[in-house]
Structures are given as C-alpha cells and as structure tokens.
Amino acid sequence: MARGANVVNLGLVPYREAWELQRSLASDVAEGSRKDTIVFLEHPPTVTLGRRTGEGELHIPENAEVEVIETDRGGKSTFHGPGQLVCYPIFDLTRHGQDVKRYCRDLEEALIRTLAPLGLEATRIEGLTGIWLTDPPRKIASIGIHISKWVTTHGYALNVDLDPAPFTQWITACGIEDALFTTVARELGRPVSLDEVRLHATMALAEVFGFDEVAESSADFREPASFSATV
C-alpha cells in the first residue's frame, strides 16, 4: 500500500510558536486526520535545553540576543539560528516499526544521505550524539526527539550556513567539552542556501522512511497544495 507524507516549509519561525505547531500537528497525526508531516524551518537565535541538560552548560554573554527555552525533547543544550535547517518530523511510529532506537538511527541515516549529494561524507561516532564529519571530528547536525503515544515531535538541526561560534562560546553544546562544530558552507567553501539542502533532505527522509510520495503543502499548510513528487 502506498504511503505518503506532507512537507511544510515555513521559513523563519520563533521557537515557541513552532513548538505549539508541532503539538497541534502531532494531535492530528495521532487521530489519523493528517498524514505523517515533515516540517522544515529556521529559528531566530535560540538556545534550547533538553531533558538531560546539566549544570554549567550555559555561559551566554549578558549582551547576547538569544532566547533560552526549556523543552521536552531528549538530549542536552543546543543552539538554533538563521542559516540552520531545522526539521521536525511528525510521524506516527506505528507505521514505522514502534522502535525508538531505530527511529533515531533512521534520522541519522537521513542526515547522512542528505549530505552525500553535496559531497560531504558524514558519519555517526560511537558514544556521541548527532552527525559528524571526521579527521578531525566536527559536528554538523544535532538530533533531539520527543515521542508521545508513538507520535514524534522535535527532530534534527543541520548547520547549513551560519556562524557556529555560539555552540562553543555560549554553551557547552550537547554537553560535549571541546567539541568542534562546522557547517555545510564552511566545508564546501561557498555560500549554501537552505533551499538547496532542503531538497536533498526531503528525498533522504522519503527514502529512509519508505514514503512513496511526498506532497509539498501550500503557505496555508492545512490544505495540501497540488504539487507532489514521487520518490
């Protein structure tokens, strides 16, 4: 049986507003009134704290223009800002195996496949979260999820074209001391748009999660647009 998903591209959205949207979409997906939905967006400068954030992870300068928000996702602290592709898959895992560890590995695999067409060989590193480039190890994407009644919220954040300094100067990102952080643009040595990366991200999620069709929703995402792409 064919399985489809809706894809929503929202642009720049404040974190709390996006969080509330996720809850609404998750309710619809849980009720069966909405297909699995992939939300792409950016956030204004925001530091989010996961459920495992430890003391001493924050060292934000007093004059920094950034919002700090405690969330219900797993993981530790991370930074969001314009130029980072944030992906919130709102998936019913009863359609995808009901396996939390597998879901996390699938998100990692989708990120690896997203970066491959750009010429970047990303990988997992045993004992560390997220997706990395190696020699030397440098983190390019973070993952943090929440699952309720087998419906997922939160997701991943891929550093496309932004200053990675806040990951080390404002926080101890992901609780990892002395970690290096990078971006797609820095690795390729050229500007990179989110539109360029988002196309690869959509295809990668469709491949990994077995969607036969993804439909891009209109500006009013509650009504699917006529555009669709078979993958």
C-alpha positions in Angstrom: 0.0 0.0 0.0 1.4 3.4 -1.0 2.4 5.7 1.9 2.7 9.4 1.5 3.7 12.4 3.6 3.1 16.1 3.6 6.1 18.5 3.6 5.8 22.0 5.0 8.4 24.8 4.6 7.7 27.6 7.0 10.8 29.8 6.8 11.8 31.7 10.0 9.5 30.9 12.9 10.0 31.7 16.7 10.8 28.6 18.7 7.7 28.7 21.0 5.4 29.2 18.0 6.9 26.2 16.2 6.7 24.1 19.3 3.0 24.8 19.6 2.5 24.0 16.0 4.2 20.6 16.5 1.8 19.8 19.2 -1.2 20.6 17.0 0.2 18.6 14.1 1.0 15.7 16.4 -2.6 15.6 17.7 -3.9 15.4 14.1 -1.4 12.7 13.2 -2.3 10.7 16.3 -6.0 11.0 15.5 -5.4 9.8 11.9 -6.8 13.1 10.4 -3.3 14.0 8.9 -0.6 12.1 7.1 2.9 12.0 8.5 4.2 15.5 8.2 7.7 16.9 7.7 8.2 20.5 8.9 11.2 22.5 7.7 12.0 25.9 9.2 14.6 28.2 10.8 14.6 29.7 14.2 15.8 33.1 15.4 18.8 32.8 17.8 17.6 30.3 20.4 19.3 28.1 23.0 17.1 25.1 23.8 17.6 22.9 26.8 16.8 19.2 26.6 15.8 17.0 29.5 19.4 15.9 30.2 20.9 19.4 30.2 23.5 19.6 33.0 24.6 22.4 35.3 27.3 24.6 33.8 26.3 24.0 30.2 25.2 27.7 29.7 27.7 30.5 29.6 25.8 33.0 27.4 27.2 36.6 27.4 24.9 39.1 29.1 24.5 41.1 25.9 23.7 38.2 23.7 20.4 38.5 21.8 19.2 35.0 22.3 16.2 33.3 23.8 16.7 30.4 26.2 13.9 27.8 26.3 13.5 24.5 28.3 11.9 21.8 26.1 10.6 18.3 26.5 13.0 16.8 23.9 15.7 14.4 24.8 19.4 15.4 24.9 21.2 18.4 26.3 21.6 22.0 25.2 21.9 23.2 21.6 21.8 26.4 19.6 19.4 27.3 16.8 19.8 30.3 14.4 19.1 31.5 10.9 21.0 29.5 8.3 20.3 26.2 10.2 17.9 23.8 8.6 15.6 22.5 11.3 13.5 19.5 10.6 10.5 18.4 12.7 9.2 15.0 11.5 5.7 14.5 13.0 5.5 10.7 12.4 3.2 8.0 13.7 5.7 5.3 14.6 3.1 2.6 14.5 3.7 3.0 10.7 7.5 2.9 11.1 8.2 0.0 13.5 7.5 1.3 17.0 11.2 1.3 17.8 12.6 4.5 19.4 16.3 3.5 18.8 15.6 2.6 15.2 13.8 6.0 14.7 16.9 7.8 16.0 19.2 5.7 13.7 16.8 6.4 10.8 17.1 10.2 11.4 20.9 9.8 11.4 20.8 7.9 8.2 18.6 10.5 6.6 21.1 13.2 7.6 24.0 11.2 6.1 22.1 10.8 2.9 21.2 14.5 2.8 24.9 15.4 2.9 26.2 12.8 0.5 24.9 14.6 -2.7 26.7 17.7 -1.5 30.0 15.8 -1.4 30.2 15.5 2.4 30.8 12.1 3.9 29.1 12.3 7.3 29.0 9.6 9.9 28.0 8.5 13.4 30.6 8.4 16.1 30.2 5.8 18.8 29.2 7.3 22.1 28.5 10.8 20.7 25.1 12.2 19.6 24.3 13.7 16.2 26.1 13.5 12.9 29.8 14.3 12.4 32.5 14.8 9.8 35.8 13.3 10.7 39.6 14.0 10.7 39.2 15.9 12.9 35.7 15.1 14.4 33.4 18.1 13.9 29.7 18.1 14.5 27.4 19.3 11.7 24.0 18.2 12.9 22.2 17.6 16.2 19.3 15.3 17.0 16.8 15.6 19.8 13.3 13.9 19.8 10.2 13.5 21.9 7.7 10.7 21.4 4.2 10.6 22.9 1.7 7.8 22.1 4.1 6.8 19.3 3.9 10.2 17.6 7.2 12.1 17.2 8.0 15.7 17.7 11.2 17.7 17.6 13.9 16.2 15.3 17.2 17.5 13.9 19.1 20.7 13.2 21.6 20.7 10.3 24.1 23.5 10.2 24.0 24.9 6.7 25.3 28.4 6.6 25.6 30.2 10.0 28.3 31.2 12.4 28.9 28.1 14.6 30.6 30.2 17.4 27.5 30.1 19.8 27.9 26.3 20.0 31.2 26.8 21.9 31.1 30.4 23.1 27.6 30.4 24.6 27.0 26.8 25.6 28.7 23.5 26.1 26.7 22.2 23.2 25.2 18.7 23.7 27.3 18.5 26.9 30.5 17.8 24.9 33.6 19.7 26.1 36.0 20.9 23.4 33.8 19.7 20.5 34.3 21.3 17.1 31.3 22.5 15.1 31.0 23.1 11.4 28.6 24.0 8.6 27.9 22.8 5.1 29.0 26.2 3.8 32.3 26.1 5.7 33.1 22.6 4.5 32.3 23.4 0.8 33.9 26.8 0.9 30.9 28.6 -0.6 27.6 30.0 0.4 24.8 27.4 0.6 21.1 28.1 0.7 18.6 26.2 2.8 16.6 25.6 -0.4 19.5 23.6 -1.9 19.9 21.4 1.2 16.1 21.0 1.8 15.6 19.2 -1.5 18.1 16.6 -0.5 16.7 16.4 3.0 13.2 15.7 1.7 14.4 12.9 -0.7 16.5 11.4 2.1 13.6 11.2 4.5 11.3 9.7 1.9 13.9 7.0 1.1 14.7 6.1 4.7 11.1 6.1 5.9 9.6 4.5 2.9 7.3 7.2 1.6 6.2 6.6 -2.0 5.0 10.2 -2.4 5.7 13.5 -0.6 3.3 16.4 -1.2 4.6 19.9 -0.6 1.9 21.9 1.3 1.0 25.5 0.4 1.6 28.5 2.6 -1.6 27.5 4.4 -0.2 24.1 5.2 -3.6 22.9 6.5 -4.6 22.5 2.9 -2.2 20.4 0.7 -1.0 22.1 -2.5 -1.5 20.5 -5.9 2.3 19.8 -6.2 3.6 16.4 -5.4 6.7 14.5 -6.2 7.0 10.7 -6.5 10.2 9.4 -4.9 
